[in-house]
Every structure is written in C-alpha cells, then in structure tokens.
Amino acid sequence: MPSGMLRAMKDDALLAGTARPLAAAAGTTPYRIFVRNLVLAARIGVHAHEKTRPPRLRIGVEIDIKGATPGRDEIAAVLNYEAVVEGIKRLASGVHINLVETFAERVAKLCLADRRVEGVRVSVEKLDVYPEVESVGVIIERRR
C-alpha cells in the first residue's frame, strides 16, 4: 500500500477517534480511578463556629495509575478506592485543619503514598458557606 494512502487512513482514524497511540496499543498507558462528590463533615476552618460545628465538604479525587489496567480480576491488583475514601474520612475527622488547601495537600499525599500513583487531582469544596453560592474551594494537582 502506498505511504500516502497509509497516512490518509491514519489521519482518518485519528479524526474519527479510533486510532490509539502506540503506547496504548502496547497496554502501557496509565488509567485513572476516581472518587466523586464525597460529602462529609470535616474538622476544618479558621472561624470559631467551624471549630465547634464542623462544616460540610465535597471532595473529589482523580488518581492516575502507572501502567495498564491489571490483567487479572483481583482486588489486590488495583489501588482500592475504598482505601482512598477511608483515608479521606480519617483526615476529615482527625486533627483540626485551618485551610482547604492544607486538607487538599494531605489528600494528595495520601494518594501519592502508593507507588503505583503517577499523579492526583484533588478538589475540596466547602458547602453552606454563603447562601447564594453552592460552594467555595480549591483544586490542586500533584505529580511524581
């Protein structure tokens, strides 16, 4: 097949979204796990009322895992998102934290403790802060 024809087929496949990069074909691209909209009360805030009545947070986490999805159907082969949720709950109920930025950094550190994690994106939103605003907060991204 002429090279111009191969190139046209490749371009058509890319435009159609059907072509995958070589790394993906070899099964070496990372995959992502996530926790969305985890809502819980947290010991967080700088105001006196936040120290006596923990405010509600909404937390989201996206974790990039090294390598392809595991070839075996076993929980031990993956980063268990249950462990991520439980870790976040421990952070929320632990020692008082003043800033959502600090809380987000600690969630990121929790996730990056697993060597399979290449990167993490954490969003932390304080709910019920202003009556006219759904939430205020922060998003951070950390990579190895």
KELOTOR-103519 format. One record per residue: residue number from 1; residue in three letters; x, y, z of N, C-alpha, C, CB in turn. Coordinates in pm, whole numbers, m for minus. Glycine has a CB too. Layout:
<sites>
{NUM; 'ALA'; {X; Y; Z}; {X; Y; Z}; {X; Y; Z}; {X; Y; Z}}
...
</sites>
This chain:
<sites>
{1; 'MET'; {86; m118; 0}; {0; 0; 0}; {90; 124; 0}; {m97; 0; 123}}
{2; 'PRO'; {61; 221; m83}; {143; 342; m91}; {142; 417; 42}; {94; 434; m204}}
{3; 'SER'; {253; 482; 74}; {265; 551; 203}; {164; 664; 218}; {404; 606; 219}}
{4; 'GLY'; {131; 733; 108}; {31; 840; 116}; {m105; 787; 156}; {22; 912; m18}}
{5; 'MET'; {m138; 667; 109}; {m266; 606; 142}; {m269; 565; 289}; {m293; 485; 51}}
{6; 'LEU'; {m157; 510; 338}; {m147; 473; 480}; {m162; 595; 569}; {m12; 404; 508}}
{7; 'ARG'; {m97; 704; 530}; {m105; 827; 607}; {m249; 879; 610}; {m11; 934; 549}}
{8; 'ALA'; {m318; 876; 498}; {m457; 921; 492}; {m546; 835; 582}; {m509; 918; 347}}
{9; 'MET'; {m522; 703; 583}; {m601; 613; 668}; {m575; 645; 815}; {m566; 465; 637}}
{10; 'LYS'; {m450; 671; 847}; {m414; 703; 984}; {m479; 835; 1027}; {m260; 712; 999}}
{11; 'ASP'; {m474; 936; 939}; {m537; 1065; 969}; {m687; 1049; 987}; {m507; 1166; 858}}
{12; 'ASP'; {m750; 970; 900}; {m895; 946; 912}; {m928; 879; 1045}; {m945; 860; 795}}
{13; 'ALA'; {m846; 782; 1085}; {m869; 711; 1211}; {m853; 806; 1329}; {m772; 592; 1225}}
{14; 'LEU'; {m754; 894; 1323}; {m735; 991; 1431}; {m854; 1085; 1441}; {m606; 1071; 1410}}
{15; 'LEU'; {m901; 1133; 1325}; {m1015; 1222; 1325}; {m1140; 1153; 1377}; {m1041; 1276; 1186}}
{16; 'ALA'; {m1154; 1026; 1348}; {m1272; 951; 1393}; {m1258; 907; 1538}; {m1294; 829; 1304}}
{17; 'GLY'; {m1139; 927; 1598}; {m1119; 889; 1738}; {m1097; 740; 1757}; {m1235; 933; 1820}}
{18; 'THR'; {m1063; 670; 1650}; {m1046; 525; 1661}; {m901; 483; 1672}; {m1109; 457; 1544}}
{19; 'ALA'; {m811; 570; 1634}; {m669; 534; 1643}; {m620; 554; 1785}; {m586; 619; 1545}}
{20; 'ARG'; {m533; 465; 1828}; {m473; 478; 1960}; {m323; 494; 1942}; {m506; 356; 2051}}
{21; 'PRO'; {m258; 572; 2028}; {m112; 582; 2020}; {m49; 446; 2043}; {m59; 685; 2121}}
{22; 'LEU'; {74; 431; 2000}; {143; 303; 2015}; {149; 257; 2160}; {282; 311; 1959}}
{23; 'ALA'; {171; 351; 2252}; {179; 314; 2394}; {48; 252; 2441}; {212; 437; 2481}}
{24; 'ALA'; {m64; 303; 2393}; {m193; 247; 2433}; {m210; 107; 2376}; {m308; 337; 2387}}
{25; 'ALA'; {m168; 89; 2253}; {m180; m42; 2192}; {m97; m145; 2267}; {m138; m37; 2044}}
{26; 'ALA'; {15; m102; 2321}; {101; m193; 2396}; {54; m213; 2539}; {243; m141; 2395}}
{27; 'GLY'; {m49; m140; 2580}; {m102; m156; 2715}; {m19; m89; 2822}; {m114; m301; 2746}}
{28; 'THR'; {51; 18; 2786}; {140; 82; 2883}; {91; 218; 2931}; {276; 97; 2824}}
{29; 'THR'; {m23; 263; 2882}; {m71; 393; 2925}; {m136; 382; 3062}; {m171; 451; 2824}}
{30; 'PRO'; {m131; 489; 3139}; {m193; 485; 3272}; {m345; 482; 3263}; {m149; 605; 3356}}
{31; 'TYR'; {m406; 441; 3370}; {m551; 453; 3380}; {m581; 536; 3503}; {m620; 313; 3387}}
{32; 'ARG'; {m706; 574; 3518}; {m744; 667; 3624}; {m858; 608; 3706}; {m786; 804; 3564}}
{33; 'ILE'; {m845; 618; 3839}; {m957; 586; 3926}; {m1004; 717; 3988}; {m918; 480; 4036}}
{34; 'PHE'; {m1128; 720; 4036}; {m1178; 845; 4091}; {m1276; 821; 4204}; {m1244; 927; 3982}}
{35; 'VAL'; {m1290; 924; 4285}; {m1392; 934; 4389}; {m1460; 1068; 4362}; {m1331; 924; 4538}}
{36; 'ARG'; {m1590; 1066; 4339}; {m1660; 1190; 4308}; {m1764; 1221; 4416}; {m1728; 1180; 4171}}
{37; 'ASN'; {m1767; 1348; 4452}; {m1873; 1401; 4538}; {m1885; 1330; 4672}; {m2004; 1391; 4466}}
{38; 'LEU'; {m1773; 1304; 4735}; {m1774; 1254; 4873}; {m1809; 1372; 4963}; {m1633; 1189; 4913}}
{39; 'VAL'; {m1923; 1365; 5030}; {m1968; 1474; 5115}; {m1962; 1429; 5260}; {m2112; 1520; 5078}}
{40; 'LEU'; {m1892; 1506; 5342}; {m1880; 1473; 5484}; {m1846; 1596; 5564}; {m1773; 1365; 5505}}
{41; 'ALA'; {m1874; 1589; 5693}; {m1835; 1697; 5784}; {m1687; 1681; 5815}; {m1921; 1697; 5916}}
{42; 'ALA'; {m1617; 1793; 5823}; {m1473; 1787; 5846}; {m1431; 1889; 5950}; {m1397; 1810; 5716}}
{43; 'ARG'; {m1332; 1853; 6025}; {m1276; 1945; 6124}; {m1182; 2040; 6051}; {m1199; 1867; 6239}}
{44; 'ILE'; {m1244; 2144; 5995}; {m1169; 2237; 5911}; {m1228; 2377; 5923}; {m1170; 2190; 5763}}
{45; 'GLY'; {m1143; 2477; 5914}; {m1189; 2615; 5912}; {m1118; 2703; 6013}; {m1335; 2620; 5937}}
{46; 'VAL'; {m1116; 2832; 5984}; {m1048; 2928; 6071}; {m1143; 3000; 6166}; {m974; 3030; 5987}}
{47; 'HIS'; {m1272; 2992; 6140}; {m1370; 3063; 6223}; {m1411; 2981; 6345}; {m1494; 3099; 6140}}
{48; 'ALA'; {m1446; 3051; 6452}; {m1483; 2984; 6578}; {m1599; 2888; 6559}; {m1520; 3088; 6684}}
{49; 'HIS'; {m1700; 2926; 6481}; {m1815; 2838; 6461}; {m1778; 2710; 6386}; {m1926; 2911; 6385}}
{50; 'GLU'; {m1673; 2716; 6303}; {m1628; 2597; 6231}; {m1555; 2499; 6323}; {m1536; 2636; 6114}}
{51; 'LYS'; {m1503; 2552; 6432}; {m1433; 2466; 6528}; {m1530; 2395; 6621}; {m1333; 2549; 6609}}
{52; 'THR'; {m1649; 2451; 6637}; {m1748; 2385; 6723}; {m1847; 2301; 6643}; {m1823; 2490; 6805}}
{53; 'ARG'; {m1871; 2341; 6518}; {m1961; 2266; 6431}; {m1891; 2244; 6297}; {m2098; 2341; 6411}}
{54; 'PRO'; {m1834; 2126; 6275}; {m1757; 2101; 6153}; {m1840; 2125; 6026}; {m1704; 1957; 6153}}
{55; 'PRO'; {m1788; 2204; 5933}; {m1859; 2230; 5808}; {m1857; 2109; 5715}; {m1798; 2351; 5738}}
{56; 'ARG'; {m1950; 2109; 5621}; {m1955; 2004; 5520}; {m1859; 2036; 5406}; {m2098; 1985; 5466}}
{57; 'LEU'; {m1791; 1931; 5360}; {m1704; 1941; 5244}; {m1754; 1846; 5136}; {m1556; 1908; 5281}}
{58; 'ARG'; {m1725; 1883; 5011}; {m1743; 1790; 4899}; {m1605; 1769; 4840}; {m1846; 1846; 4791}}
{59; 'ILE'; {m1563; 1643; 4833}; {m1427; 1611; 4790}; {m1433; 1525; 4665}; {m1350; 1539; 4903}}
{60; 'GLY'; {m1346; 1558; 4572}; {m1329; 1478; 4451}; {m1183; 1446; 4431}; {m1386; 1552; 4328}}
{61; 'VAL'; {m1155; 1324; 4388}; {m1018; 1282; 4367}; {m1010; 1204; 4235}; {m967; 1195; 4486}}
{62; 'GLU'; {m911; 1238; 4153}; {m880; 1160; 4034}; {m734; 1117; 4047}; {m905; 1242; 3902}}
{63; 'ILE'; {m711; 987; 4033}; {m577; 932; 4057}; {m529; 862; 3930}; {m578; 834; 4178}}
{64; 'ASP'; {m416; 909; 3876}; {m355; 845; 3760}; {m266; 731; 3808}; {m275; 947; 3675}}
{65; 'ILE'; {m294; 611; 3757}; {m220; 491; 3796}; {m122; 455; 3686}; {m317; 373; 3826}}
{66; 'LYS'; {1; 418; 3723}; {101; 376; 3626}; {59; 245; 3561}; {239; 360; 3693}}
{67; 'GLY'; {87; 234; 3433}; {62; 110; 3362}; {m84; 91; 3325}; {108; m6; 3445}}
{68; 'ALA'; {m108; m18; 3259}; {m242; m51; 3212}; {m324; m112; 3324}; {m235; m146; 3092}}
{69; 'THR'; {m453; m123; 3299}; {m538; m191; 3395}; {m487; m333; 3412}; {m687; m191; 3349}}
{70; 'PRO'; {m503; m388; 3533}; {m446; m521; 3559}; {m512; m627; 3472}; {m462; m557; 3707}}
{71; 'GLY'; {m434; m728; 3441}; {m484; m837; 3358}; {m561; m940; 3438}; {m372; m904; 3288}}
{72; 'ARG'; {m558; m931; 3568}; {m630; m1029; 3650}; {m740; m959; 3729}; {m533; m1103; 3747}}
{73; 'ASP'; {m845; m1031; 3754}; {m965; m978; 3817}; {m958; m998; 3968}; {m1092; m1044; 3759}}
{74; 'GLU'; {m863; m928; 4032}; {m841; m941; 4176}; {m820; m804; 4238}; {m721; m1034; 4205}}
{75; 'ILE'; {m880; m781; 4353}; {m870; m652; 4420}; {m726; m617; 4456}; {m956; m653; 4547}}
{76; 'ALA'; {m644; m717; 4482}; {m504; m692; 4517}; {m425; m634; 4400}; {m439; m821; 4564}}
{77; 'ALA'; {m478; m645; 4279}; {m407; m597; 4161}; {m430; m450; 4133}; {m449; m678; 4041}}
{78; 'VAL'; {m518; m385; 4209}; {m554; m245; 4182}; {m537; m160; 4307}; {m698; m235; 4130}}
{79; 'LEU'; {m537; m30; 4288}; {m545; 63; 4400}; {m691; 68; 4440}; {m488; 207; 4364}}
{80; 'ASN'; {m722; 24; 4559}; {m860; 12; 4604}; {m914; 149; 4643}; {m869; m87; 4723}}
{81; 'TYR'; {m1017; 195; 4574}; {m1072; 327; 4605}; {m1138; 331; 4742}; {m1174; 368; 4499}}
{82; 'GLU'; {m1172; 215; 4797}; {m1225; 212; 4934}; {m1119; 264; 5032}; {m1268; 67; 4972}}
{83; 'ALA'; {m994; 228; 5010}; {m886; 276; 5096}; {m870; 428; 5083}; {m752; 206; 5060}}
{84; 'VAL'; {m892; 481; 4965}; {m884; 626; 4944}; {m996; 695; 5022}; {m893; 661; 4793}}
{85; 'VAL'; {m1119; 644; 5009}; {m1233; 704; 5080}; {m1211; 698; 5231}; {m1363; 631; 5042}}
{86; 'GLU'; {m1169; 583; 5281}; {m1147; 569; 5426}; {m1035; 662; 5473}; {m1112; 423; 5461}}
{87; 'GLY'; {m931; 679; 5394}; {m823; 771; 5429}; {m870; 915; 5437}; {m710; 760; 5329}}
{88; 'ILE'; {m954; 955; 5343}; {m1010; 1090; 5344}; {m1098; 1110; 5467}; {m1090; 1118; 5215}}
{89; 'LYS'; {m1177; 1010; 5501}; {m1262; 1020; 5620}; {m1178; 1036; 5747}; {m1352; 895; 5633}}
{90; 'ARG'; {m1067; 964; 5754}; {m978; 978; 5870}; {m921; 1119; 5878}; {m863; 875; 5863}}
{91; 'LEU'; {m880; 1174; 5764}; {m829; 1311; 5762}; {m935; 1410; 5808}; {m779; 1348; 5621}}
{92; 'ALA'; {m1059; 1390; 5762}; {m1168; 1483; 5795}; {m1203; 1479; 5943}; {m1290; 1449; 5712}}
{93; 'SER'; {m1189; 1364; 6005}; {m1228; 1352; 6146}; {m1109; 1363; 6241}; {m1299; 1219; 6169}}
{94; 'GLY'; {m990; 1379; 6187}; {m869; 1386; 6268}; {m844; 1524; 6326}; {m750; 1345; 6187}}
{95; 'VAL'; {m721; 1560; 6335}; {m680; 1688; 6392}; {m739; 1803; 6309}; {m525; 1698; 6396}}
{96; 'HIS'; {m774; 1913; 6377}; {m834; 2028; 6310}; {m736; 2088; 6210}; {m876; 2135; 6414}}
{97; 'ILE'; {m787; 2121; 6092}; {m709; 2183; 5984}; {m772; 2318; 5955}; {m705; 2092; 5854}}
{98; 'ASN'; {m693; 2420; 5939}; {m747; 2554; 5912}; {m793; 2573; 5768}; {m644; 2657; 5945}}
{99; 'LEU'; {m714; 2529; 5672}; {m737; 2566; 5532}; {m776; 2448; 5445}; {m614; 2632; 5476}}
{100; 'VAL'; {m864; 2472; 5346}; {m897; 2367; 5249}; {m774; 2331; 5167}; {m1013; 2413; 5157}}
{101; 'GLU'; {m685; 2427; 5146}; {m562; 2399; 5073}; {m478; 2293; 5145}; {m480; 2528; 5054}}
{102; 'THR'; {m468; 2306; 5277}; {m393; 2208; 5357}; {m460; 2072; 5351}; {m381; 2255; 5504}}
{103; 'PHE'; {m592; 2070; 5359}; {m666; 1944; 5351}; {m641; 1878; 5215}; {m817; 1969; 5373}}
{104; 'ALA'; {m649; 1956; 5108}; {m626; 1902; 4973}; {m485; 1845; 4960}; {m648; 2010; 4867}}
{105; 'GLU'; {m385; 1915; 5015}; {m247; 1865; 5010}; {m234; 1731; 5083}; {m150; 1969; 5072}}
{106; 'ARG'; {m302; 1718; 5196}; {m295; 1593; 5272}; {m364; 1479; 5199}; {m358; 1612; 5410}}
{107; 'VAL'; {m473; 1508; 5130}; {m539; 1405; 5048}; {m446; 1363; 4935}; {m674; 1458; 4991}}
{108; 'ALA'; {m381; 1459; 4871}; {m287; 1428; 4763}; {m172; 1341; 4815}; {m231; 1557; 4701}}
{109; 'LYS'; {m119; 1375; 4930}; {m10; 1298; 4990}; {m55; 1155; 5021}; {41; 1367; 5118}}
{110; 'LEU'; {m176; 1142; 5072}; {m234; 1010; 5100}; {m235; 925; 4972}; {m378; 1024; 5156}}
{111; 'CYS'; {m279; 984; 4863}; {m287; 910; 4737}; {m149; 878; 4681}; {m367; 991; 4634}}
{112; 'LEU'; {m58; 973; 4688}; {77; 953; 4633}; {162; 858; 4716}; {148; 1086; 4622}}
{113; 'ALA'; {113; 818; 4833}; {186; 721; 4915}; {195; 585; 4845}; {118; 705; 5052}}
{114; 'ASP'; {102; 556; 4756}; {106; 432; 4680}; {197; 452; 4559}; {m39; 388; 4635}}
{115; 'ARG'; {297; 368; 4544}; {398; 383; 4438}; {341; 372; 4297}; {506; 281; 4456}}
{116; 'ARG'; {224; 312; 4284}; {162; 298; 4151}; {101; 428; 4103}; {55; 190; 4154}}
{117; 'VAL'; {87; 527; 4191}; {22; 653; 4156}; {122; 746; 4089}; {m40; 720; 4281}}
{118; 'GLU'; {88; 791; 3968}; {171; 888; 3896}; {133; 1031; 3928}; {161; 864; 3746}}
{119; 'GLY'; {4; 1053; 3951}; {m43; 1187; 3978}; {m182; 1184; 4036}; {m40; 1271; 3851}}
{120; 'VAL'; {m221; 1298; 4094}; {m351; 1307; 4158}; {m406; 1448; 4141}; {m341; 1269; 4308}}
{121; 'ARG'; {m536; 1456; 4124}; {m608; 1584; 4119}; {m711; 1580; 4230}; {m676; 1608; 3977}}
{122; 'VAL'; {m707; 1680; 4318}; {m795; 1682; 4435}; {m875; 1812; 4433}; {m713; 1669; 4567}}
{123; 'SER'; {m1006; 1800; 4450}; {m1089; 1918; 4468}; {m1154; 1909; 4606}; {m1198; 1931; 4356}}
{124; 'VAL'; {m1151; 2022; 4677}; {m1213; 2031; 4809}; {m1302; 2154; 4807}; {m1105; 2039; 4925}}
{125; 'GLU'; {m1431; 2133; 4831}; {m1527; 2241; 4831}; {m1593; 2251; 4968}; {m1632; 2221; 4721}}
{126; 'LYS'; {m1599; 2371; 5021}; {m1676; 2396; 5144}; {m1818; 2431; 5101}; {m1613; 2511; 5231}}
{127; 'LEU'; {m1912; 2359; 5157}; {m2054; 2382; 5127}; {m2114; 2469; 5236}; {m2131; 2248; 5115}}
{128; 'ASP'; {m2225; 2529; 5208}; {m2301; 2604; 5309}; {m2226; 2725; 5365}; {m2339; 2512; 5423}}
{129; 'VAL'; {m2132; 2780; 5290}; {m2057; 2896; 5339}; {m2134; 3024; 5314}; {m1918; 2903; 5271}}
{130; 'TYR'; {m2184; 3040; 5194}; {m2261; 3159; 5157}; {m2396; 3112; 5103}; {m2184; 3247; 5051}}
{131; 'PRO'; {m2504; 3176; 5141}; {m2636; 3131; 5096}; {m2653; 3139; 4944}; {m2743; 3213; 5163}}
{132; 'GLU'; {m2585; 3231; 4878}; {m2602; 3249; 4735}; {m2499; 3173; 4650}; {m2595; 3394; 4702}}
{133; 'VAL'; {m2413; 3095; 4716}; {m2306; 3022; 4646}; {m2315; 2874; 4680}; {m2166; 3079; 4684}}
{134; 'GLU'; {m2309; 2790; 4579}; {m2315; 2645; 4603}; {m2194; 2598; 4684}; {m2323; 2568; 4470}}
{135; 'SER'; {m2075; 2645; 4646}; {m1954; 2602; 4716}; {m1839; 2696; 4686}; {m1918; 2458; 4678}}
{136; 'VAL'; {m1738; 2691; 4772}; {m1610; 2759; 4750}; {m1502; 2656; 4781}; {m1595; 2891; 4840}}
{137; 'GLY'; {m1386; 2670; 4718}; {m1285; 2570; 4747}; {m1160; 2583; 4664}; {m1340; 2437; 4728}}
{138; 'VAL'; {m1095; 2469; 4646}; {m965; 2466; 4581}; {m951; 2336; 4500}; {m852; 2478; 4684}}
{139; 'ILE'; {m873; 2344; 4394}; {m834; 2225; 4317}; {m683; 2227; 4307}; {m903; 2223; 4174}}
{140; 'ILE'; {m621; 2114; 4339}; {m475; 2103; 4324}; {m444; 1979; 4241}; {m403; 2096; 4464}}
{141; 'GLU'; {m330; 1982; 4176}; {m280; 1866; 4104}; {m135; 1845; 4145}; {m293; 1885; 3949}}
{142; 'ARG'; {m104; 1720; 4173}; {33; 1685; 4211}; {77; 1564; 4131}; {43; 1657; 4363}}
{143; 'ARG'; {203; 1565; 4088}; {260; 1453; 4011}; {392; 1412; 4075}; {282; 1493; 3860}}
{144; 'ARG'; {431; 1294; 4050}; {562; 1247; 4096}; {672; 1315; 4021}; {574; 1095; 4082}}
</sites>
